[in-house]
Amino acid sequence: MPVPTTHVGSLPRTQDVVDFIFARERGEPYDQAAFDACMTRAVSDTVARQAKAGVDIVSDGETSKISYATYVKDRYTGFDGDSPRNAPADLKLFPSFLQRIAASGGTPQYARPMCVGEVRSKGQGELEKDIANLRAAMTDHGIARGFMNAASPGVISLFLQNDFYKTRDAYLAALADAMKAEYETIVASGLDLQLDCPDLALSRHMLFTDLSDEAFVKVAASHVEALNHALQDTPEDRVRIHICWGNYEGPHVCDIPMAKMFDTLMSAKARYVLFETSNPRHGHEWTVFRDRKDDIPEDKILVPGVVDTTTNFVEHPELVAQRIARFTDIVGSDRVIAGSDCGFGTFAGFGAVDPEIAYAKLGALAEGASLAG
């Protein structure tokens, strides 16, 4: 059987979607009914394009969200003002490149408010709209299995920093309690839940640059502890977790190695583990899984990224198949799903990969998975 295919979640938004999202982001007036209708159409089109490309486990492309983490400011109380912006440490080492990115408009401009009050849900209304749109699109286009992204407590704490709770751990605990219902609502709808957790790697060279790697691993473990608390009533076999070092083209010379994060990643209460293994900085790290095969829990399913999301090269399907084979040789073909390194539309309206090329990459992903099978 062919190896199943999926991706990390976010996909390019159309201009009408982007216009609505940024009108809401800037607090400008917009027609709510027109907004909702636009999102419904866009999700249907996004699912149709995934189906055409050959993706087996689809998402809504995070169509309605400004980004994978900061969307929570619109759905939870307690956020206002602006958080400090921390450029990744690797970009600071190459200031001419950082300046070039900024000058090219490559840095997304969107609100990152601080936590200034108690974090509480405003209700699941927006989430329920997203779920309904995805479920309807899956039915219309004959897709049996889908997933929906949600921010982890740790990644929220990375981008929406704390200025209210007495300690970082108290903030994480409050976020875990607040997000618990969102996670459970997604799974109750019949969709799989994906937790986006770049905080387990990216935050090492963004927020915790003053720590040793060993000290950071302890911080990351506290993030997983908070996440697992939020997942205590969610079936593990319905949960995916994604770790990454930042979905941007850059030197990435400050990335903490996968070898140091392996145990933390495996400790998460999630059956499916998504991680980067295609880009030039992390393509070699498949060997970590080979060398620690006996430490991969038997119930874990590996979802390696076998296409890069920061380059417009379209991977040859035979290369995709070779990348998949590295992991099927380790755990068997029944415990591997082919994925992408990161999302193709991490921030609404911004992305290194041209939208048409993004879907060509998903097509190459599916063709390579068929060859690998």
NULUM-611605 format. One line per 5 residues: for each residue x, y, z of C-alpha. Coordinates in steps of 0.25 Angstrom, whole numbers, always signed. Layout:
N
X Y Z; ...
% end
This chain:
373
+0 +0 +0; +5 +14 -3; +10 +22 +9; -1 +32 +14; +1 +47 +12
-2 +59 +20; +5 +72 +23; +7 +82 +34; -6 +90 +32; -5 +104 +27
-7 +107 +12; -6 +119 +4; -19 +128 +5; -25 +135 -6; -25 +150 -7
-40 +152 -3; -37 +143 +9; -25 +151 +13; -33 +165 +11; -43 +160 +21
-33 +155 +31; -25 +168 +31; -38 +176 +32; -41 +169 +45; -27 +170 +49
-27 +185 +48; -40 +186 +54; -47 +192 +41; -61 +190 +38; -65 +177 +30
-78 +169 +27; -78 +157 +36; -87 +149 +27; -78 +152 +15; -66 +148 +23
-72 +135 +27; -76 +132 +13; -63 +135 +8; -56 +126 +18; -66 +114 +14
-63 +116 -1; -48 +117 +2; -48 +104 +11; -55 +96 +0; -45 +101 -11
-34 +98 -2; -38 +84 +1; -41 +81 -13; -27 +85 -17; -21 +76 -6
-30 +65 -12; -25 +67 -26; -11 +67 -21; -13 +54 -15; -13 +58 +0
-19 +47 +8; -21 +54 +22; -25 +69 +19; -27 +82 +27; -34 +94 +25
-21 +101 +22; -23 +110 +34; -31 +119 +25; -38 +128 +35; -26 +130 +44
-16 +141 +44; -5 +131 +48; -4 +118 +55; -1 +124 +69; -6 +138 +70
-20 +135 +66; -23 +132 +80; -24 +147 +83; -37 +147 +76; -43 +135 +83
-38 +137 +97; -38 +149 +107; -26 +154 +114; -18 +160 +102; -15 +174 +99
-4 +183 +95; +9 +178 +88; +19 +167 +91; +34 +170 +89; +39 +165 +75
+51 +156 +76; +59 +153 +63; +64 +139 +63; +79 +138 +68; +84 +132 +54
+78 +145 +47; +85 +154 +57; +98 +147 +53; +96 +152 +39; +91 +166 +40
+92 +169 +25; +83 +157 +22; +73 +161 +33; +73 +175 +27; +70 +170 +14
+58 +162 +19; +52 +174 +26; +54 +183 +14; +47 +173 +5; +35 +172 +13
+38 +158 +17; +35 +161 +32; +20 +159 +34; +13 +171 +41; +2 +166 +51
-2 +168 +65; +5 +161 +76; -1 +166 +89; +4 +163 +103; -4 +155 +113
-9 +166 +122; -21 +159 +129; -27 +145 +132; -27 +136 +120; -42 +131 +117
-49 +125 +105; -59 +135 +98; -66 +122 +94; -64 +112 +83; -72 +119 +72
-61 +123 +63; -55 +109 +64; -68 +102 +61; -69 +110 +48; -55 +105 +44
-59 +91 +48; -72 +92 +40; -65 +98 +28; -55 +87 +28; -65 +75 +30
-74 +80 +19; -62 +82 +9; -57 +68 +13; -71 +62 +10; -72 +70 -3
-59 +65 -8; -59 +51 -3; -48 +52 +7; -50 +43 +19; -39 +48 +29
-36 +62 +33; -28 +70 +44; -29 +83 +50; -18 +91 +56; -18 +98 +70
-7 +105 +77; +0 +99 +88; +2 +106 +102; +17 +107 +99; +16 +114 +86
+5 +124 +91; +15 +127 +102; +26 +130 +92; +18 +140 +83; +9 +146 +93
+18 +148 +105; +13 +149 +119; +11 +161 +127; +0 +157 +136; +3 +143 +143
+13 +143 +154; +22 +132 +147; +24 +126 +134; +19 +113 +139; +7 +119 +144
+4 +125 +130; +6 +112 +124; -3 +105 +133; -14 +116 +131; -12 +114 +116
-13 +99 +117; -26 +100 +125; -32 +110 +115; -28 +102 +102; -33 +89 +107
-47 +91 +102; -42 +95 +88; -34 +82 +87; -46 +74 +92; -56 +81 +83
-47 +78 +70; -46 +63 +74; -61 +62 +77; -64 +67 +63; -57 +55 +57
-45 +62 +53; -31 +59 +58; -24 +70 +66; -11 +76 +62; -3 +83 +73
+7 +93 +67; +19 +93 +76; +31 +101 +70; +34 +106 +84; +41 +92 +86
+52 +96 +76; +50 +110 +71; +49 +117 +84; +63 +112 +87; +69 +123 +78
+58 +133 +80; +54 +134 +94; +64 +126 +102; +77 +130 +96; +83 +132 +109
+81 +118 +114; +90 +106 +112; +84 +95 +103; +82 +86 +116; +75 +98 +123
+66 +100 +110; +62 +85 +110; +57 +87 +124; +48 +98 +119; +43 +90 +107
+40 +79 +117; +31 +89 +125; +24 +92 +112; +21 +78 +109; +16 +76 +123
+6 +87 +121; +2 +82 +108; +0 +68 +113; -9 +73 +125; -18 +80 +114
-18 +67 +107; -22 +58 +119; -36 +55 +114; -32 +55 +99; -30 +41 +93
-15 +40 +89; -18 +33 +76; -25 +45 +71; -13 +55 +74; -2 +60 +65
+10 +69 +70; +19 +77 +61; +32 +82 +65; +41 +92 +56; +52 +102 +57
+45 +113 +49; +39 +113 +35; +48 +123 +29; +59 +123 +19; +72 +127 +27
+85 +121 +32; +79 +113 +44; +93 +112 +50; +87 +114 +64; +77 +102 +63
+77 +93 +75; +80 +79 +69; +68 +68 +69; +77 +59 +77; +75 +68 +89
+60 +70 +87; +57 +55 +84; +53 +51 +98; +45 +63 +100; +37 +61 +87
+35 +46 +90; +29 +50 +103; +17 +57 +97; +3 +51 +98; +2 +50 +83
+2 +38 +74; +7 +45 +62; +20 +52 +62; +23 +63 +51; +37 +68 +49
+46 +75 +39; +56 +66 +31; +57 +72 +17; +63 +86 +18; +78 +87 +18
+80 +89 +33; +72 +77 +37; +72 +67 +26; +83 +59 +32; +75 +57 +45
+68 +44 +41; +79 +37 +47; +75 +41 +61; +63 +33 +59; +71 +21 +53
+81 +22 +64; +70 +23 +75; +60 +13 +68; +58 +5 +81; +54 +18 +89
+43 +21 +79; +30 +17 +86; +23 +6 +79; +10 +14 +78; +17 +26 +71
+15 +29 +56; +26 +37 +50; +22 +48 +40; +35 +53 +34; +35 +65 +26
+39 +60 +12; +37 +73 +4; +43 +87 +9; +34 +99 +11; +44 +110 +9
+49 +108 -5; +42 +108 -19; +49 +96 -23; +39 +85 -26; +45 +72 -20
+46 +60 -30; +37 +49 -26; +48 +39 -26; +56 +48 -15; +43 +48 -7
+42 +33 -8; +56 +32 -3; +54 +41 +9; +41 +33 +12; +49 +20 +11
+59 +25 +22; +48 +24 +32; +40 +12 +27; +53 +5 +28; +54 +9 +43
+39 +6 +48; +32 +0 +36; +23 +6 +26; +11 +4 +35; +17 +14 +44
+20 +25 +35; +12 +36 +28; +19 +46 +18; +18 +60 +22; +24 +74 +20
+35 +81 +28; +25 +92 +32; +13 +100 +27; +12 +107 +13; +4 +119 +19
+9 +121 +33; +5 +135 +33; -7 +140 +25; -2 +147 +12; +12 +143 +14
+20 +131 +9; +33 +128 +3; +27 +118 -7; +18 +122 -18; +4 +117 -16
+3 +109 -29; +17 +103 -26; +12 +99 -12; +2 +90 -18; +12 +85 -28
+20 +81 -16; +8 +74 -10; +7 +67 -23; +21 +62 -23; +19 +58 -8
+8 +49 -12; +15 +43 -24; +27 +40 -16; +19 +33 -5; +13 +25 -16
+27 +21 -21; +31 +18 -7; +19 +9 -4
% end
